């Protein structure tokens, strides 16, 4: 049974995952000026797959060979990498990244609904739904209400990003099966990115013709390594670890924390200035997360009981 309330270890891993995925914005900011998008995506999962397979071998573990497990790896790769990566890449060619980030932050909203209908232990509750809405409002405020001015134009692109968010929520539910298979988190992480590489490589070859590209600069290679090793390989090990112990709905809360991590990393590394809206948005996200986790409701009940 997935935990309804996360402990310190789960919250720590969720924060770590948000930092790793938030850092992907920094790496992508470098890479998009040097490499075409499908090449970036394919190289990201391919290098991550190589790194994870090396770790699997070093630690004395072995990848499964049965068709059922690999069918699950491919299913997870489609839902968690191929569909959302392609939809987001296409969507961001037509809409601003800020609006795409807000639309992507609807993932927990989808997760709450999907988990309610497809699971027996992650049912929707009033405080969880309110927490998701408050957290989403915090993301929108932090990124900036001005990006919403373009809401309604480029409808297909916006629907594509929403489709990616929905696919992520389905991936969270689908990935629960790996815990019941008795697999260590690194195994489905390696299997997923391996399957994604197999599926994405033909797309990159067909669209980007990477053999025609010039040799990337050192900065580009470093950014690609960071994106693959930190924001993908290590991140997905945490992803499956959190999924196994805290459940899909709690895991999807990371999409609220990613903008926070991205903004804070931008301030620390790139010297970007933090504005009051950032702090207010972060506070709203904290309140939303606490409501979803159940701590606010428990605190209120204790307060009422003490009176």
SERO-4910 file (N, C-alpha, C, O; in steps of 0.05 Angstrom, whole numbers):
BEGIN
 pado doro    nc1    nc2    nc3   cac1   cac2   cac3    cc1    cc2    cc3    oc1    oc2    oc3
  Unk    A     17    -24      0      0      0      0     18     25      0     36     27     16
  Unk    A     12     44    -18     28     68    -19     20     86      5     -3     86     13
  Unk    A     39    100     15     35    117     38     17    141     30     20    153      8
  Unk    A     -2    148     48    -19    171     43     -4    197     51     -9    218     40
  Unk    A     14    194     71     29    217     80     59    210     78     67    189     88
  Unk    A     74    227     65    102    221     61    119    228     86    113    248    100
  Unk    A    139    212     91    157    218    113    180    236    104    181    245     81
  Unk    A    199    241    122    221    259    116    238    248     93    247    264     76
  Unk    A    242    222     92    258    210     70    245    215     43    259    222     24
  Unk    A    218    210     41    204    214     16    205    244      7    209    250    -16
  Unk    A    200    262     27    201    290     20    229    298     11    232    315     -7
  Unk    A    250    287     24    277    293     16    283    284    -12    296    298    -28
  Unk    A    274    259    -19    278    249    -46    262    265    -67    272    270    -89
  Unk    A    238    274    -59    222    290    -77    235    317    -83    235    326   -105
  Unk    A    247    329    -62    261    354    -65    286    350    -83    292    366   -101
  Unk    A    300    328    -78    324    322    -95    316    317   -124    330    327   -142
  Unk    A    294    304   -128    284    299   -156    277    326   -169    283    330   -193
  Unk    A    264    344   -154    257    370   -166    282    386   -173    282    400   -193
  Unk    A    303    384   -157    328    398   -164    341    387   -189    350    401   -206
  Unk    A    341    360   -191    353    347   -214    337    354   -239    349    361   -260
  Unk    A    311    353   -238    295    360   -261    294    390   -266    292    399   -289
  Unk    A    295    406   -244    296    435   -248    322    443   -262    323    462   -277
  Unk    A    344    428   -256    369    434   -268    369    428   -298    386    438   -313
  Unk    A    350    412   -307    349    406   -336    343    431   -352    350    432   -375
  Unk    A    329    450   -340    324    475   -354    350    490   -360    352    502   -381
  Unk    A    369    489   -341    395    502   -346    410    488   -368    421    501   -386
  Unk    A    410    461   -367    424    446   -388    411    450   -415    425    454   -435
  Unk    A    384    449   -416    370    453   -441    375    480   -452    376    484   -477
  Unk    A    377    500   -434    382    528   -444    408    530   -459    410    547   -477
  Unk    A    427    513   -453    453    513   -468    450    496   -493    459    504   -515
  Unk    A    437    473   -491    436    454   -513    419    463   -536    426    457   -559
  Unk    A    397    477   -531    379    484   -553    392    503   -573    382    506   -596
  Unk    A    413    516   -565    427    534   -583    448    520   -601    458    531   -619
  Unk    A    453    495   -594    474    480   -608    463    455   -622    474    446   -643
  Unk    A    442    443   -612    433    417   -622    403    418   -628    388    432   -614
  Unk    A    393    403   -648    364    402   -653    350    386   -631    363    369   -618
  Unk    A    324    391   -627    310    380   -603    309    350   -602    313    339   -580
  Unk    A    304    336   -624    301    307   -622    328    294   -617    330    273   -605
  Unk    A    350    307   -626    377    297   -620    382    299   -590    394    281   -578
  Unk    A    374    322   -579    378    326   -550    363    305   -534    374    292   -516
  Unk    A    338    300   -541    321    281   -526    333    253   -529    335    238   -509
  Unk    A    340    245   -553    350    218   -557    377    214   -543    382    194   -531
  Unk    A    395    234   -546    421    232   -532    417    231   -502    432    217   -488
  Unk    A    398    246   -492    392    246   -463    386    218   -453    398    209   -434
  Unk    A    367    204   -466    359    178   -456    380    157   -462    383    138   -447
  Unk    A    394    160   -485    414    140   -492    438    140   -473    446    119   -464
  Unk    A    448    164   -467    470    166   -448    462    157   -420    478    145   -406
  Unk    A    437    164   -413    427    155   -387    426    125   -386    432    113   -365
  Unk    A    417    113   -408    415     83   -409    443     71   -405    446     51   -391
  Unk    A    463     82   -419    490     71   -417    500     73   -388    511     53   -378
  Unk    A    496     96   -376    505    100   -349    492     81   -329    505     69   -312
  Unk    A    465     78   -332    451     60   -314    458     31   -318    459     16   -298
  Unk    A    463     22   -342    471     -5   -347    498    -11   -335    503    -33   -325
  Unk    A    516      9   -336    542      5   -324    539      2   -294    552    -15   -282
  Unk    A    522     18   -281    518     16   -253    505    -10   -245    513    -23   -225
  Unk    A    487    -20   -262    474    -46   -257    495    -68   -257    495    -85   -239
  Unk    A    513    -67   -276    534    -87   -277    553    -85   -254    561   -105   -242
  Unk    A    562    -61   -247    581    -57   -225    570    -66   -199    584    -78   -183
  Unk    A    544    -62   -195    531    -70   -169    523    -99   -169    511   -109   -149
  Unk    A    530   -114   -190    524   -143   -190    496   -150   -196    488   -173   -191
  Unk    A    480   -131   -205    452   -137   -212    450   -145   -241    469   -143   -256
  Unk    A    427   -155   -249    423   -164   -276    396   -153   -286    376   -153   -272
  Unk    A    395   -145   -311    370   -136   -324    353   -161   -330    363   -181   -338
  Unk    A    327   -158   -326    308   -180   -333    310   -187   -362    317   -169   -379
  Unk    A    303   -211   -370    303   -219   -398    276   -228   -408    272   -233   -432
  Unk    A    256   -229   -390    230   -239   -398    214   -218   -413    218   -194   -409
  Unk    A    197   -227   -431    181   -209   -448    162   -191   -432    158   -168   -439
  Unk    A    150   -203   -411    131   -188   -395    143   -163   -383    132   -141   -383
  Unk    A    167   -166   -371    180   -143   -358    189   -122   -379    186    -98   -374
  Unk    A    199   -131   -401    208   -112   -422    184    -99   -435    186    -76   -444
  Unk    A    162   -113   -437    137   -100   -447    129    -77   -428    120    -56   -437
  Unk    A    133    -82   -402    127    -61   -382    147    -37   -385    139    -14   -383
  Unk    A    173    -44   -390    193    -23   -394    185     -5   -418    187     19   -417
  Unk    A    177    -18   -440    169     -3   -464    144     13   -459    141     36   -468
  Unk    A    125      2   -444    101     17   -437    108     41   -421     97     63   -425
  Unk    A    126     38   -402    134     61   -385    149     81   -401    146    105   -398
  Unk    A    166     72   -419    181     90   -436    163    107   -454    168    130   -458
  Unk    A    143     94   -465    124    109   -482    109    130   -466    107    153   -474
  Unk    A     99    122   -442     83    141   -426     99    162   -412     90    185   -409
  Unk    A    124    156   -404    139    174   -387    161    189   -403    171    209   -393
  Unk    A    168    180   -427    188    193   -443    179    201   -471    178    224   -478
  Unk    A    172    180   -487    168    185   -515    144    204   -520    148    225   -533
  Unk    A    121    198   -510     97    215   -515    101    243   -503     99    263   -518
  Unk    A    108    246   -477    110    273   -466    133    289   -478    131    313   -482
  Unk    A    156    276   -483    179    290   -494    172    302   -522    177    325   -528
  Unk    A    160    285   -538    153    294   -565    131    315   -565    133    335   -580
  Unk    A    111    312   -548     90    332   -546    100    359   -536     92    380   -546
  Unk    A    117    358   -515    128    383   -504    147    397   -524    146    421   -527
  Unk    A    164    381   -537    182    393   -557    166    407   -579    172    429   -586
  Unk    A    145    393   -589    129    405   -610    113    429   -599    112    450   -612
  Unk    A    102    426   -575     87    448   -564    103    473   -559     93    495   -563
  Unk    A    128    470   -550    145    493   -544    155    507   -569    168    528   -567
  Unk    A    151    496   -592    157    510   -616    136    530   -623    139    547   -642
  Unk    A    113    530   -609     91    548   -615     82    565   -591     69    585   -595
  Unk    A     89    557   -566     81    572   -543    105    578   -526    126    564   -528
  Unk    A    103    598   -508    125    606   -491    131    584   -470    113    569   -462
  Unk    A    156    583   -461    163    562   -442    149    566   -415    143    547   -401
  Unk    A    144    592   -408    129    597   -383    102    585   -383     93    573   -363
  Unk    A     87    589   -405     60    578   -407     62    547   -408     45    534   -396
  Unk    A     82    536   -421     86    507   -422     90    497   -394     81    475   -387
  Unk    A    106    511   -378    111    502   -350     86    502   -334     82    483   -318
  Unk    A     69    522   -337     43    522   -322     26    499   -331     14    485   -314
  Unk    A     24    495   -357      7    473   -367     18    446   -357      3    428   -351
  Unk    A     45    443   -356     57    418   -346     51    414   -317     51    391   -308
  Unk    A     47    436   -302     42    434   -273     14    424   -268      6    421   -244
  Unk    A     -2    419   -289    -28    406   -284    -25    376   -280    -45    363   -275
  Unk    A     -1    365   -282      3    337   -278     -9    326   -252    -23    305   -253
  Unk    A     -5    339   -229    -18    329   -205    -48    329   -206    -61    312   -194
  Unk    A    -60    348   -220    -89    349   -222    -98    324   -237   -117    311   -228
  Unk    A    -85    318   -259    -92    293   -274    -87    268   -256   -102    249   -257
  Unk    A    -64    269   -241    -57    246   -225    -78    240   -204    -84    217   -199
  Unk    A    -88    261   -191   -108    257   -170   -133    243   -182   -144    225   -170
  Unk    A   -142    252   -206   -166    241   -219   -160    213   -228   -176    194   -223
  Unk    A   -138    209   -242   -131    183   -254   -128    162   -231   -137    140   -233
  Unk    A   -113    170   -210   -108    151   -188   -134    144   -174   -137    121   -164
  Unk    A   -153    163   -173   -179    157   -160   -194    134   -174   -206    118   -161
  Unk    A   -192    134   -200   -207    114   -216   -192     89   -221   -204     68   -226
  Unk    A   -165     90   -221   -149     67   -229   -135     53   -206   -122     33   -210
  Unk    A   -137     64   -182   -124     51   -159   -144     47   -136   -165     59   -136
  Unk    A   -137     31   -117   -154     27    -94   -143     40    -69   -157     43    -49
  Unk    A   -118     50    -70   -106     61    -46    -97     90    -49    -84    101    -32
  Unk    A   -105    103    -71    -98    132    -75   -123    147    -84   -123    160   -105
  Unk    A   -144    145    -68   -169    157    -75   -168    188    -70   -153    198    -53
  Unk    A   -185    202    -85   -186    231    -83   -199    239    -56   -219    227    -48
  Unk    A   -187    259    -43   -199    270    -19   -202    300    -23   -189    312    -41
  Unk    A   -219    312     -7   -223    341    -10   -198    357     -5   -192    375    -21
  Unk    A   -183    351     16   -159    367     22   -137    362      1   -122    380     -5
  Unk    A   -137    338    -11   -117    333    -32   -123    349    -57   -105    361    -70
  Unk    A   -149    351    -65   -157    366    -88   -153    396    -84   -143    410   -102
  Unk    A   -160    406    -60   -155    434    -54   -125    440    -55   -117    461    -65
  Unk    A   -109    422    -43    -80    426    -43    -69    428    -71    -51    444    -76
  Unk    A    -78    411    -89    -69    411   -117    -76    437   -130    -59    449   -144
  Unk    A   -100    447   -126   -109    472   -138    -92    496   -127    -84    513   -143
  Unk    A    -88    496   -101    -71    518    -89    -43    516   -100    -31    537   -106
  Unk    A    -32    492   -101     -5    489   -112     -2    498   -141     17    511   -148
  Unk    A    -22    491   -157    -22    499   -185    -24    530   -187    -10    542   -204
  Unk    A    -40    542   -170    -42    572   -171    -16    584   -163     -8    605   -173
  Unk    A     -1    571   -144     25    581   -136     45    580   -159     61    599   -163
  Unk    A     44    558   -175     62    556   -198     55    578   -218     74    591   -229
  Unk    A     29    582   -224     21    603   -243     30    631   -234     40    647   -250
  Unk    A     27    636   -208     35    663   -197     66    666   -199     75    687   -206
  Unk    A     80    645   -192    110    647   -191    121    651   -219    140    667   -222
  Unk    A    111    636   -238    121    639   -265    113    666   -277    128    678   -293
  Unk    A     89    675   -270     81    701   -279     54    701   -293     52    687   -313
  Unk    A     34    715   -282      7    715   -295      8    726   -324    -10    720   -339
  Unk    A     29    741   -331     30    753   -358     31    732   -380     22    736   -402
  Unk    A     42    708   -373     43    687   -394     16    677   -401     12    665   -422
  Unk    A     -3    681   -383    -30    671   -388    -44    688   -409    -66    680   -419
  Unk    A    -32    711   -417    -45    728   -437    -47    713   -464    -64    720   -481
  Unk    A    -29    694   -469    -29    679   -494    -46    654   -492    -48    639   -511
  Unk    A    -59    650   -469    -77    626   -466   -100    629   -485   -114    649   -485
  Unk    A   -104    609   -501   -126    609   -520   -116    610   -549   -129    600   -567
  Unk    A    -92    622   -553    -79    621   -579    -62    596   -581    -54    585   -560
  Unk    A    -57    587   -605    -42    562   -609    -53    540   -592    -39    526   -577
  Unk    A    -79    535   -595    -94    516   -579    -82    488   -581    -80    474   -561
  Unk    A    -75    480   -605    -64    453   -609    -38    449   -594    -33    428   -582
  Unk    A    -21    470   -594      4    468   -579     -1    466   -549     12    450   -535
  Unk    A    -21    481   -539    -27    479   -511    -39    452   -504    -33    441   -483
  Unk    A    -56    442   -521    -67    415   -517    -45    394   -517    -47    373   -503
  Unk    A    -24    398   -533     -2    379   -534     12    378   -507     19    356   -498
  Unk    A     17    401   -495     31    402   -469     13    390   -448     22    375   -430
  Unk    A    -13    395   -449    -32    383   -430    -33    353   -434    -35    337   -415
  Unk    A    -31    344   -460    -29    316   -465     -5    303   -453     -5    280   -443
  Unk    A     17    318   -453     42    308   -440     38    305   -410     47    285   -398
  Unk    A     25    325   -398     20    324   -369      2    299   -362      7    286   -343
  Unk    A    -18    295   -379    -35    272   -375    -20    245   -378    -24    226   -363
  Unk    A     -2    245   -398     15    221   -402     33    216   -377     36    193   -369
  Unk    A     44    237   -366     60    234   -342     44    222   -319     54    205   -304
  Unk    A     19    231   -316      2    221   -295     -4    191   -299     -4    176   -280
  Unk    A     -9    183   -324    -13    155   -330     12    139   -324     11    116   -315
  Unk    A     35    150   -330     61    136   -325     64    131   -295     74    110   -288
  Unk    A     56    150   -279     58    146   -250     42    122   -241     50    107   -224
  Unk    A     17    119   -252      1     97   -245     12     71   -257     13     50   -243
  Unk    A     20     72   -282     31     48   -295     56     38   -281     60     14   -279
  Unk    A     73     56   -271     98     48   -259     96     35   -232    115     24   -222
  Unk    A     72     36   -220     68     23   -194     73     -7   -196     80    -20   -176
  Unk    A     70    -19   -220     73    -48   -223    101    -58   -218    105    -81   -211
  Unk    A    121    -40   -221    149    -49   -218    155    -56   -189    172    -73   -184
  Unk    A    141    -43   -170    145    -50   -142    135    -79   -137    148    -94   -123
  Unk    A    113    -86   -149    102   -113   -145    119   -134   -160    117   -158   -153
  Unk    A    135   -126   -179    153   -144   -193    178   -150   -176    194   -167   -183
  Unk    A    181   -135   -155    204   -138   -137    230   -128   -149    252   -138   -142
  Unk    A    228   -107   -166    252    -97   -179    264    -73   -164    249    -56   -154
  Unk    A    290    -72   -161    303    -49   -149    298    -25   -167    297    -28   -191
  Unk    A    296      0   -156    290     23   -172    308     27   -196    299     38   -216
  Unk    A    333     19   -194    352     24   -217    344      7   -241    351     14   -264
  Unk    A    331    -16   -237    325    -34   -259    303    -22   -277    308    -20   -301
  Unk    A    280    -14   -267    261     -1   -285    271     25   -296    263     33   -318
  Unk    A    288     39   -281    300     64   -291    316     59   -316    314     72   -336
  Unk    A    333     38   -314    350     30   -337    333     19   -360    338     26   -383
  Unk    A    313      3   -353    296     -9   -374    280     12   -389    277     11   -413
  Unk    A    269     32   -374    253     53   -386    269     69   -406    260     73   -429
  Unk    A    293     79   -398    308     96   -417    320     80   -440    324     91   -462
  Unk    A    325     54   -435    334     37   -457    311     34   -478    316     37   -502
  Unk    A    287     28   -469    265     26   -487    259     52   -501    253     53   -525
  Unk    A    262     74   -487    257    101   -499    278    107   -521    271    118   -541
  Unk    A    303     98   -516    324    102   -536    317     87   -561    320     98   -583
  Unk    A    309     62   -558    302     46   -582    279     59   -598    279     58   -622
  Unk    A    260     71   -584    237     83   -597    243    110   -609    233    118   -630
  Unk    A    260    126   -596    266    153   -604    288    156   -625    288    175   -641
  Unk    A    306    136   -625    329    138   -644    320    141   -673    331    158   -687
  Unk    A    301    125   -683    293    128   -711    281    156   -716    284    167   -738
  Unk    A    267    167   -697    255    194   -700    277    215   -703    275    232   -721
  Unk    A    297    213   -686    319    232   -688    334    230   -714    341    250   -726
  Unk    A    339    205   -723    353    201   -748    337    211   -772    348    223   -790
  Unk    A    311    208   -771    294    216   -793    290    246   -794    290    258   -816
  Unk    A    287    259   -771    281    287   -771    305    305   -770    307    325   -784
  Unk    A    325    299   -752    347    317   -747    372    311   -764    389    329   -767
  Unk    A    374    287   -776    398    280   -791    424    287   -775    440    303   -784
  Unk    A    427    275   -751    449    284   -733    477    280   -745    495    293   -736
  Unk    A    480    263   -765    506    258   -777    516    283   -793    539    285   -799
  Unk    A    498    301   -798    505    326   -812    514    348   -793    522    369   -802
  Unk    A    511    344   -767    517    365   -748    547    368   -744    562    348   -746
  Unk    A    556    392   -737    584    396   -731    590    387   -703    572    383   -686
  Unk    A    615    383   -697    623    374   -670    615    394   -649    623    417   -651
  Unk    A    600    385   -628    591    404   -608    615    416   -592    635    403   -589
  Unk    A    611    440   -581    631    452   -564    633    437   -537    615    423   -530
  Unk    A    655    442   -523    658    429   -497    636    436   -478    626    418   -463
  Unk    A    627    461   -478    605    469   -460    579    453   -467    565    446   -448
  Unk    A    575    448   -492    551    433   -501    553    404   -491    534    393   -481
  Unk    A    577    392   -493    581    364   -484    577    362   -454    565    342   -444
  Unk    A    587    381   -439    584    381   -410    555    383   -402    545    369   -385
  Unk    A    540    401   -416    512    405   -411    496    379   -417    478    372   -403
  Unk    A    503    366   -439    490    341   -447    495    320   -426    477    304   -420
  Unk    A    520    318   -417    527    298   -396    511    304   -370    501    285   -358
  Unk    A    509    329   -363    493    336   -339    464    329   -342    451    318   -324
  Unk    A    453    334   -366    425    328   -372    420    298   -371    400    289   -360
  Unk    A    439    282   -382    435    253   -383    440    240   -356    424    223   -347
  Unk    A    462    247   -343    470    233   -318    454    243   -294    443    227   -280
  Unk    A    453    269   -291    440    280   -267    410    281   -270    395    271   -254
  Unk    A    401    295   -292    372    300   -295    357    277   -307    332    278   -309
  Unk    A    370    255   -314    356    232   -325    363    206   -310    346    194   -298
  Unk    A    388    198   -311    396    172   -299    390    172   -268    375    156   -258
  Unk    A    403    191   -254    399    192   -225    371    199   -218    359    189   -200
  Unk    A    359    218   -234    332    227   -229    312    204   -230    294    203   -214
  Unk    A    315    186   -250    295    165   -253    299    143   -232    279    129   -225
  Unk    A    323    140   -221    326    122   -198    309    132   -175    296    117   -161
  Unk    A    311    159   -169    295    171   -148    265    169   -155    249    163   -137
  Unk    A    259    173   -180    231    171   -189    218    145   -181    197    144   -169
  Unk    A    231    123   -188    220     97   -182    221     90   -153    205     74   -143
  Unk    A    240    101   -139    242     97   -110    218    110    -96    205     98    -79
  Unk    A    213    135   -103    190    150    -92    164    137    -99    146    134    -82
  Unk    A    162    128   -124    137    116   -134    131     91   -117    107     85   -111
  Unk    A    152     75   -110    147     50    -96    139     55    -67    124     39    -56
  Unk    A    148     77    -55    142     81    -26    120    101    -21    106     99     -1
  Unk    A    117    121    -38     98    143    -33     74    143    -51     54    157    -45
  Unk    A     75    129    -74     52    128    -92     53    148   -114     69    167   -114
  Unk    A     36    144   -134     37    161   -158     28    189   -153     41    208   -164
  Unk    A      7    193   -138     -3    220   -133     18    238   -119     22    261   -128
  Unk    A     30    227    -98     51    242    -84     75    247   -103     87    269   -102
  Unk    A     82    228   -119    105    231   -137    100    254   -156    119    269   -162
  Unk    A     76    257   -167     70    278   -187     72    306   -175     72    326   -190
  Unk    A     74    308   -149     77    335   -136    103    347   -144    107    371   -141
  Unk    A    122    331   -155    147    342   -163    144    364   -184    161    381   -186
  Unk    A    123    363   -200    119    383   -220    113    411   -209    117    431   -222
  Unk    A    104    411   -183    101    437   -170    129    448   -161    133    472   -161
  Unk    A    146    429   -153    172    437   -142    193    443   -164    212    458   -159
  Unk    A    189    432   -188    209    437   -209    212    467   -216    235    476   -218
  Unk    A    190    482   -219    194    511   -225    208    525   -202    224    543   -206
  Unk    A    202    516   -177    216    528   -154    246    524   -156    262    542   -153
  Unk    A    254    499   -161    282    492   -164    295    506   -187    317    516   -185
  Unk    A    281    508   -210    292    521   -233    297    550   -228    317    561   -236
  Unk    A    278    564   -215    281    592   -209    303    597   -189    319    616   -192
  Unk    A    305    580   -168    326    583   -148    354    577   -160    373    591   -154
  Unk    A    355    557   -177    381    551   -190    389    574   -209    413    581   -211
  Unk    A    369    586   -222    375    609   -239    386    632   -224    403    646   -233
  Unk    A    375    636   -199    384    658   -182    412    652   -172    429    670   -171
  Unk    A    418    627   -164    444    620   -152    466    619   -173    488    628   -168
  Unk    A    460    607   -196    481    601   -216    482    623   -237    504    631   -245
  Unk    A    459    633   -246    459    652   -268    456    681   -258    456    700   -274
  Unk    A    452    684   -232    449    711   -221    422    724   -227    420    749   -226
  Unk    A    402    708   -234    376    720   -240    363    730   -214    367    719   -193
  Unk    A    348    752   -216    337    765   -193    310    753   -185    292    748   -202
  Unk    A    307    747   -159    282    737   -148    263    761   -143    271    781   -132
  Unk    A    238    757   -149    218    778   -146    198    769   -124    196    745   -118
  Unk    A    183    788   -113    163    781    -92    144    759   -101    136    743    -85
  Unk    A    135    759   -127    117    739   -136    128    711   -133    114    692   -129
  Unk    A    155    709   -135    168    683   -132    165    672   -104    158    649   -100
  Unk    A    169    689    -84    166    681    -56    137    675    -49    132    656    -34
  Unk    A    118    691    -59     90    686    -54     82    660    -67     68    643    -54
  Unk    A     90    655    -92     84    630   -105     95    606    -91     81    586    -89
  Unk    A    120    608    -81    132    586    -66    116    580    -41    113    557    -34
  Unk    A    107    602    -27     92    598     -3     65    584     -9     57    566      6
  Unk    A     53    591    -31     27    578    -39     32    549    -45     16    531    -39
  Unk    A     54    543    -59     61    515    -65     66    499    -39     57    476    -37
  Unk    A     79    512    -20     84    498      6     58    491     20     55    470     31
  Unk    A     39    510     19     13    506     32     -2    483     17    -14    466     30
  Unk    A     -1    484    -10    -14    463    -25     -3    436    -20    -18    416    -17
  Unk    A     24    434    -18     37    408    -13     29    398     15     25    374     18
  Unk    A     28    416     34     21    408     61     -8    398     62    -14    379     77
  Unk    A    -26    411     47    -54    402     46    -56    375     33    -71    357     43
  Unk    A    -42    371     12    -42    345     -2    -31    323     16    -42    300     16
  Unk    A    -10    329     30      3    310     48    -14    303     72    -10    282     84
  Unk    A    -34    320     78    -52    314    100    -44    327    126    -58    325    146
  Unk    A    -21    340    127    -11    352    152    -28    375    161    -32    378    185
  Unk    A    -38    392    143    -54    415    151    -80    405    164    -89    416    184
  Unk    A    -93    384    152   -118    374    163   -113    362    190   -129    365    208
  Unk    A    -91    347    193    -85    334    219    -79    356    240    -87    353    263
  Unk    A    -65    377    232    -59    399    251    -85    412    260    -88    419    283
  Unk    A   -103    417    241   -128    430    248   -145    412    267   -157    423    285
  Unk    A   -145    386    262   -160    368    279   -148    368    307   -163    367    327
  Unk    A   -121    368    309   -109    369    335   -115    395    350   -120    395    374
  Unk    A   -116    417    335   -122    443    347   -150    444    358   -156    454    380
  Unk    A   -169    433    342   -197    432    350   -201    414    374   -216    421    393
  Unk    A   -187    392    375   -189    373    397   -178    385    422   -187    378    444
  Unk    A   -158    402    420   -145    414    443   -161    436    455   -157    443    479
  Unk    A   -180    447    440   -196    470    450   -218    460    470   -233    476    480
***
